[in-house]
Amino acid sequence: MKTPRPLPEPLALAAFTCQEAADAGVSLRRLRHGALYSPSRGIRVPNYGPTLGPAELCTSEKIRPLTRVTEFSAASHATAFTFWQFPGFLPGQQHPRIHISRPDTMAIPRRTGVVGHVGQFFDDEIVCVNGLLVTSRLRTWLDIARKMSVEELTVVADHLLRFPRPEFEARDEPHATLAQLAEMLDRHKGTPGIRKARLALDLARVGADSAPETRLRLALEQAGLPEPQLNVRTDLGSGVVRQPDVGYPVHRVAVEYEGEGHSEAEQVVRDIAREEDYGRGGWLLVRISKRHMQNGAMSAIAKVRAALVSRGWAPK
């Protein structure tokens, strides 16, 4: 087999549609060359050699041609869930097929490697990110409701509502507000999963910094403990300010969820200093790890309940 003529950029760098190739002057014969992989009709992927094949292409590069080859379509559902890097686990998320949606006035997408959907879309529910059409974060949250539990939907809602930390992130506004999530549900009454989404919206709160924090909060509330404050700056006196993941200021109990990074030597020193700060301020610190969240978070609930009772709280 003869060495094929090099493809023009950017076709040589990522998957592309046959129409894009034709527009760039690539011949039909070149598109039939064995060095090009065809994951679905009308799409080609350049040969990346033995160390990098089509399966290793980044998500957006795999998705974009499929949305281009099928008119008026956008990545959605599990594919959008992964693209937006939502926390938690969505059943079917690891399936290799790409989820594509079109307006319900058009035929459902049907092609190799695609799970097709149709639905009603408002203008702001499809966004373009670096040339890729994908359902917005808010619309994706609604679309995944059918497949997720109320708890996991609440985890995603808290993620969307979270106020970012500008010093670590390239944004200073949350992805969504409670009002915007409520409006999304009002737009699509009767959509499969909307009842779970409404329950999740009722449970969602602004302030959680991570999925484990949301799961901890939900477990504590479902166990009958009082609703806490989330990541609220707290004056401990002498100019010391801390921001507990979960706080009960009336009883001066702070709860911190400690991930795997807390086992590092420098973090251990910071954690000791943090506990000393709470102690000097008259607060009791409860430290929760992944181990305490097993078996329905029974250990975490017991630790926090004991701390609250020791500070005068009594269940109603």
Backbone hydrogen bonds, N-H to C=O, Kabsch-Sander energy under -0.5 kcal/mol:
donor,donor_aa,acceptor,acceptor_aa,energy
11,L,8,P,-1.1
12,A,8,P,-0.9
13,L,10,P,-1.8
14,A,10,P,-0.7
16,F,44,R,-2.6
18,C,42,G,-2.4
21,A,17,T,-1.9
22,A,18,C,-2.6
23,D,19,Q,-2.5
24,A,20,E,-1.2
25,G,22,A,-1.5
26,V,21,A,-2.7
31,L,27,S,-1.6
32,R,28,L,-1.0
32,R,29,R,-0.6
33,H,30,R,-1.3
36,L,33,H,-1.9
37,Y,45,V,-2.8
43,I,40,S,-1.8
44,R,16,F,-2.9
45,V,37,Y,-2.4
48,Y,46,P,-0.5
52,L,49,G,-0.8
56,E,53,G,-1.8
57,L,54,P,-1.4
61,E,58,C,-0.5
62,K,58,C,-1.7
63,I,59,T,-2.2
64,R,60,S,-2.5
66,L,62,K,-0.5
66,L,63,I,-0.9
67,T,63,I,-1.5
68,R,64,R,-1.7
69,V,65,P,-2.8
70,T,66,L,-0.8
71,E,69,V,-0.6
73,S,67,T,-0.6
73,S,70,T,-0.5
74,A,101,S,-2.0
75,A,133,L,-2.4
76,S,99,H,-2.0
79,T,76,S,-1.4
80,A,76,S,-1.0
81,F,77,H,-2.6
82,T,78,A,-2.0
83,F,79,T,-2.6
84,W,80,A,-2.8
85,Q,82,T,-1.1
86,F,81,F,-2.1
93,Q,90,L,-2.5
95,H,92,G,-1.4
98,I,113,G,-3.0
100,I,98,I,-0.5
100,I,115,V,-2.3
101,S,74,A,-2.9
102,R,117,H,-1.6
104,D,119,G,-1.6
106,M,103,P,-2.0
114,V,111,R,-1.7
115,V,98,I,-2.9
116,G,114,V,-0.6
117,H,100,I,-2.0
119,G,102,R,-1.8
125,E,122,F,-2.1
126,I,123,D,-0.9
127,V,134,V,-2.9
129,V,127,V,-0.5
129,V,132,L,-2.9
130,N,128,C,-0.6
132,L,129,V,-1.7
133,L,131,G,-0.5
134,V,127,V,-2.4
135,T,75,A,-2.6
136,S,125,E,-2.3
140,T,136,S,-2.7
141,W,137,R,-2.1
142,L,138,L,-1.5
143,D,139,R,-2.6
144,I,140,T,-2.0
145,A,142,L,-1.2
147,K,144,I,-1.2
148,M,144,I,-1.1
153,L,149,S,-2.3
154,T,150,V,-2.1
155,V,151,E,-2.0
156,V,152,E,-1.9
157,A,153,L,-2.4
158,D,154,T,-2.9
159,H,155,V,-1.8
160,L,156,V,-2.2
161,L,157,A,-2.1
162,R,158,D,-1.2
168,F,165,R,-2.6
169,E,165,R,-1.7
171,R,169,E,-0.6
175,H,160,L,-0.9
176,A,160,L,-1.8
181,L,177,T,-2.2
182,A,178,L,-2.4
183,E,179,A,-2.2
184,M,180,Q,-2.0
185,L,181,L,-1.7
186,D,182,A,-2.2
187,R,183,E,-2.0
188,H,184,M,-1.0
189,K,186,D,-0.7
191,T,188,H,-1.8
194,I,191,T,-2.2
197,A,193,G,-2.0
198,R,194,I,-2.3
199,L,195,R,-2.0
200,A,196,K,-2.6
201,L,197,A,-2.3
202,D,198,R,-1.9
203,L,199,L,-1.4
204,A,200,A,-1.5
214,T,210,S,-1.7
215,R,211,A,-2.5
216,L,212,P,-2.3
217,R,213,E,-2.6
218,L,214,T,-2.6
219,A,215,R,-2.1
220,L,216,L,-2.3
221,E,217,R,-2.4
222,Q,218,L,-2.7
223,A,219,A,-1.1
224,G,221,E,-1.7
225,L,220,L,-2.1
229,Q,247,G,-3.0
231,N,229,Q,-0.5
231,N,244,P,-1.3
231,N,245,D,-0.8
232,V,244,P,-0.5
234,T,242,R,-3.7
236,L,234,T,-0.6
236,L,240,V,-3.2
237,G,240,V,-0.5
240,V,237,G,-1.9
241,V,239,G,-0.5
242,R,234,T,-2.5
246,V,255,V,-2.3
247,G,229,Q,-2.8
248,Y,253,V,-2.8
251,H,248,Y,-0.8
252,R,248,Y,-1.0
253,V,248,Y,-1.7
254,A,284,L,-2.7
255,V,246,V,-3.4
256,E,286,V,-2.6
258,E,256,E,-0.6
258,E,288,I,-3.4
259,G,257,Y,-0.6
262,H,259,G,-1.6
263,S,260,E,-1.7
264,E,261,G,-1.4
268,V,264,E,-2.4
269,V,265,A,-1.7
270,R,266,E,-1.8
271,D,267,Q,-2.7
272,I,268,V,-2.1
273,A,269,V,-2.1
274,R,270,R,-2.4
275,E,271,D,-2.3
276,E,272,I,-2.1
277,D,273,A,-2.2
278,Y,274,R,-2.2
279,G,275,E,-2.2
280,R,276,E,-2.5
281,G,277,D,-1.6
282,G,279,G,-1.5
283,W,278,Y,-3.1
284,L,252,R,-2.6
285,L,283,W,-0.5
286,V,254,A,-3.2
287,R,285,L,-0.5
288,I,256,E,-3.0
288,I,286,V,-0.5
292,H,289,S,-0.8
293,M,289,S,-0.6
293,M,290,K,-1.0
294,Q,291,R,-1.2
297,A,293,M,-0.8
298,M,294,Q,-0.8
298,M,295,N,-0.8
299,S,294,Q,-0.5
300,A,292,H,-1.9
301,I,297,A,-2.6
302,A,298,M,-2.3
303,K,299,S,-2.3
304,V,300,A,-2.3
305,R,301,I,-2.8
306,A,302,A,-2.3
307,A,303,K,-1.9
308,L,304,V,-2.5
309,V,305,R,-2.7
310,S,306,A,-2.1
311,R,307,A,-0.8
311,R,308,L,-0.8
312,G,309,V,-1.8
313,W,308,L,-2.5
